[in-house]
Amino acid sequence: MNLDMTTLLVVSSLVITVTSVLFIVEARSRDGDEVDRLWSLAFAAALTTGLSYLASAVVPELWWANAVGNVGSVLTTGAMWNGIRALQGRRSLVQVSAGAAGLAGLVVVVAGPDGGAWAGGAVMLAGTALGALAGGATILSSGPERRIRAAVLLGTVLVVAGVFYAFRFVVFVAAGPESPLFRTYAGTEVSTLVVVLLITGAAFSMVVVRGTQARARQDEAHNFDPMTGARTGVSFIPRATALLRAHEVGSAPVALAAVTPEGIDEIAVAFGREHADRALVVCGEAVQVLLPKRALMGRDAMDGRAFQVLLPGWTAEEATAWATEVRKEILESPLEVPGSRLRLAVSIGITTARTNGYDLDGLCDVSRKLSRGAVDGGGNRVVAEGARSEVR
């Protein structure tokens, strides 16, 4: 690639500066928890990296700016990874990332003015690659954030960046920074474009992820979900736990049903998110209409597109009959979409305290697995633990 290096560095530095400043300003508008602080550190490090490499390229006497740039590069992906760990409620390992970043800068200082532009390059490339790959793997392999498309995008961006920097490291060690292979496919010109895409994509994804979580926290602060009328975890969990404890005293029967609407993602893709939300409303209204006296209905905290219904005093047979009626009611309540009407379907998994005790988490886990298994098995089913009822 034949690109003017100075111009490319100037333009990329401007893009990174604007992107980083916008994210940091947006983060400061929130409470500024650990996630925001770590991700703001990542963008500050990215900004420092771009400006440092630009300074060393324009003024060769500023050889020490390469040390600052190396520190910033490793710290950028390392802080992103630690922000993802904090997002999942895990302890950040920012000291590890800071140590790796410090090592990348120390190598340049030790080499001194005669070290050249690529002093410490191997450590910088390896550290940057490891931080990006760790961040991508963390968010794509575990955690409820995988339900957020922007989080999946963030993980994908980090994995791509990590693979690219790993490739640069291998070529750097095997052929050297002056080799045609490195200069053509892994040199500063190419990496500058990749970094711009990384920072821009990461900033967009992080803003969406944090915004989604903020809205979720606002919804959870209310006792009832304004869209479907179901209880939020704030009111469902304590009320359901109290009911289970009261029934445990006399070993009274209790059933719990997990209601999983089907095809929500497909509706969103085909007709838009508003129609997917409307499908959830239709399903929620059907459950509410048929909700027995003293029963509790809540949004599933693990899957916001599903519902949990606690049926105190009900046996598995009674709960199955009720769930079958709910399934039929939803089938008979078509969703109006542009140019058509869709018949909605749900799968319902039912468990009882008789077989799984009076622990709310245990009952929710079993019923959730039953309903998801019913969806995977063809859908539009009511499945009770130890028995199976299918009505189409």
Disulfide bonds with the S-S distance in Angstrom:
none
